[in-house]
């Protein structure tokens, strides 16, 4: 009996902690106004890469928010042309996505607030994290062309970057794991 009681208390405590963390750690949606940005401590070994403007005439993703329809990454990958972004994520002022054909990271700046869009890229095979910064201004895309291992996965992290101080800020948002080869 006593062991049963401990299990119930542990489950209740864990569920309470999870619910509290969900209420306090939920990032702001991409279109919500943010009153107080919180600084994010990035690991010391993160490489910052300044993104480039897409080539003239290149197909660029939309900066418009998508509808709240259910999303199936596998279905999107099968239906998408080779140059389509997969695994997109967005937070206040930032939209990011990964183009598996060419291993291109896209960083879109959606808010005129004096900060830059930043899209961090993390791998599941130990490669050092990198952040693609869009310093081109509001309503623009910047690209960072990378070469990731085809058998690996990447994960994107969207957040704001202040180039004057070199600091990153939340709200932030993470994508799920995205296969580099685009095959779900």
C-alpha positions as CSV (number, residue, x, y, z in Angstrom):
1,X,0.0,0.0,0.0
2,X,2.7,2.5,1.0
3,X,4.5,1.9,-2.3
4,X,1.3,2.6,-4.2
5,X,0.9,5.9,-2.4
6,X,4.4,7.0,-3.3
7,X,3.8,6.2,-6.9
8,X,0.6,8.2,-6.9
9,X,2.3,11.2,-5.3
10,X,5.2,11.0,-7.7
11,X,2.9,11.0,-10.7
12,X,0.9,13.9,-9.3
13,X,4.0,15.9,-8.6
14,X,5.4,15.2,-12.1
15,X,2.1,16.1,-13.8
16,X,2.0,19.3,-11.8
17,X,5.5,20.3,-12.7
18,X,4.9,19.6,-16.3
19,X,1.7,21.6,-16.3
20,X,3.5,24.5,-14.6
21,X,6.4,24.4,-17.1
22,X,4.0,24.4,-20.0
23,X,2.2,27.5,-18.6
24,X,5.4,29.4,-17.9
25,X,7.7,28.3,-20.8
26,X,5.3,28.6,-23.8
27,X,6.9,30.8,-26.4
28,X,5.0,33.6,-28.0
29,X,3.4,32.9,-31.3
30,X,5.0,34.4,-34.4
31,X,2.5,37.3,-34.5
32,X,2.1,38.1,-30.8
33,X,3.6,41.3,-29.5
34,X,6.4,40.9,-27.0
35,X,6.8,43.4,-24.3
36,X,10.0,42.1,-22.6
37,X,12.4,40.0,-24.6
38,X,14.4,37.5,-22.5
39,X,18.1,36.9,-23.2
40,X,19.1,33.4,-24.3
41,X,22.5,32.0,-23.3
42,X,24.0,30.3,-26.3
43,X,26.8,27.7,-26.0
44,X,30.2,29.2,-26.5
45,X,31.0,27.0,-29.5
46,X,28.0,28.1,-31.6
47,X,29.1,29.5,-34.9
48,X,27.3,32.6,-36.1
49,X,26.9,32.8,-39.9
50,X,25.6,35.9,-41.7
51,X,23.0,34.9,-44.2
52,X,23.0,36.0,-47.8
53,X,20.1,37.4,-49.9
54,X,18.6,34.6,-52.1
55,X,19.7,34.7,-55.7
56,X,17.6,36.8,-58.1
57,X,14.7,34.8,-59.4
58,X,15.0,32.1,-56.7
59,X,11.8,30.5,-55.4
60,X,11.5,31.9,-51.8
61,X,9.2,30.6,-49.1
62,X,6.3,32.8,-48.0
63,X,6.7,35.0,-45.0
64,X,2.9,34.9,-44.5
65,X,1.7,32.9,-41.5
66,X,0.2,29.6,-42.4
67,X,-3.3,28.5,-41.6
68,X,-3.8,26.5,-38.4
69,X,-4.6,23.3,-40.4
70,X,-3.1,20.0,-39.2
71,X,0.3,19.4,-40.7
72,X,1.8,16.1,-41.7
73,X,5.6,16.4,-42.4
74,X,5.6,13.1,-44.3
75,X,2.8,14.2,-46.6
76,X,4.4,17.6,-47.2
77,X,7.7,16.0,-48.1
78,X,6.1,13.6,-50.6
79,X,4.0,16.4,-52.2
80,X,6.6,19.1,-52.2
81,X,8.9,20.0,-55.0
82,X,12.7,19.5,-54.4
83,X,13.3,23.1,-53.5
84,X,10.6,23.4,-50.9
85,X,11.3,24.1,-47.2
86,X,10.5,21.4,-44.7
87,X,10.4,21.6,-41.0
88,X,9.6,25.3,-40.7
89,X,9.3,27.0,-37.3
90,X,8.4,30.5,-36.3
91,X,8.6,32.7,-33.2
92,X,8.0,36.5,-32.7
93,X,9.7,38.2,-35.7
94,X,11.3,35.1,-37.1
95,X,10.4,32.3,-39.5
96,X,12.9,29.6,-40.4
97,X,12.9,26.5,-42.5
98,X,15.2,23.9,-44.0
99,X,15.5,23.1,-47.7
100,X,16.8,19.6,-48.0
101,X,17.8,20.0,-51.7
102,X,21.0,21.9,-51.2
103,X,21.0,21.9,-47.4
104,X,19.9,25.5,-47.3
105,X,18.7,27.2,-44.0
106,X,16.3,30.0,-44.5
107,X,15.9,32.8,-42.0
108,X,13.0,35.2,-42.5
109,X,12.6,38.5,-40.6
110,X,8.9,39.4,-40.0
111,X,9.1,42.3,-37.5
112,X,10.5,45.8,-37.7
113,X,12.0,46.0,-34.3
114,X,15.7,46.7,-34.8
115,X,16.7,43.1,-34.3
116,X,17.6,40.4,-36.8
117,X,16.0,37.0,-37.4
118,X,18.2,34.1,-36.2
119,X,17.8,30.4,-37.0
120,X,19.9,28.0,-35.1
121,X,20.7,24.6,-36.7
122,X,21.5,21.5,-34.5
123,X,22.3,18.0,-35.7
124,X,21.7,14.6,-34.2
125,X,25.2,13.4,-35.1
126,X,27.4,15.8,-33.1
127,X,28.2,18.6,-35.6
128,X,28.7,21.9,-33.9
129,X,25.6,24.1,-33.8
130,X,25.4,27.1,-36.2
131,X,23.1,30.1,-36.3
132,X,22.0,31.7,-39.6
133,X,21.5,35.5,-39.1
134,X,19.3,37.6,-41.3
135,X,20.6,41.2,-41.2
136,X,18.8,42.2,-44.4
137,X,15.8,43.8,-42.7
138,X,12.1,43.3,-42.2
139,X,10.2,41.2,-44.7
140,X,13.3,39.6,-46.2
141,X,14.8,36.1,-46.3
142,X,18.4,35.3,-45.9
143,X,20.0,31.9,-46.7
144,X,22.9,29.9,-45.3
145,X,24.0,27.2,-47.6
146,X,25.4,24.2,-45.6
147,X,26.5,20.7,-46.2
148,X,25.0,18.2,-43.7
149,X,25.4,14.5,-43.6
150,X,22.7,12.9,-45.7
151,X,22.0,10.2,-43.1
152,X,21.5,12.8,-40.4
153,X,18.8,15.0,-39.1
154,X,18.7,18.7,-38.3
155,X,16.6,20.7,-35.9
156,X,15.8,24.4,-36.2
157,X,15.6,27.1,-33.4
158,X,14.0,30.4,-34.3
159,X,14.9,33.5,-32.1
160,X,15.8,37.2,-32.3
161,X,19.4,38.5,-32.5
162,X,20.7,42.0,-31.5
163,X,23.8,42.6,-33.7
164,X,24.9,45.6,-31.6
165,X,25.3,43.5,-28.5
166,X,25.8,40.0,-30.0
167,X,23.0,38.6,-27.8
168,X,20.1,36.3,-28.6
169,X,16.5,36.7,-27.3
170,X,13.4,34.7,-26.9
171,X,10.6,34.1,-27.5
172,X,11.9,31.1,-29.4
173,X,10.6,28.1,-31.1
174,X,12.0,24.7,-32.1
175,X,11.2,22.5,-35.0
176,X,11.0,18.8,-34.8
177,X,13.9,16.7,-36.3
178,X,14.1,17.1,-40.1
179,X,15.8,14.4,-42.2
180,X,18.6,16.0,-44.3
181,X,17.7,13.9,-47.2
182,X,14.1,15.0,-47.1
183,X,12.7,11.5,-46.8
184,X,10.4,11.1,-43.8
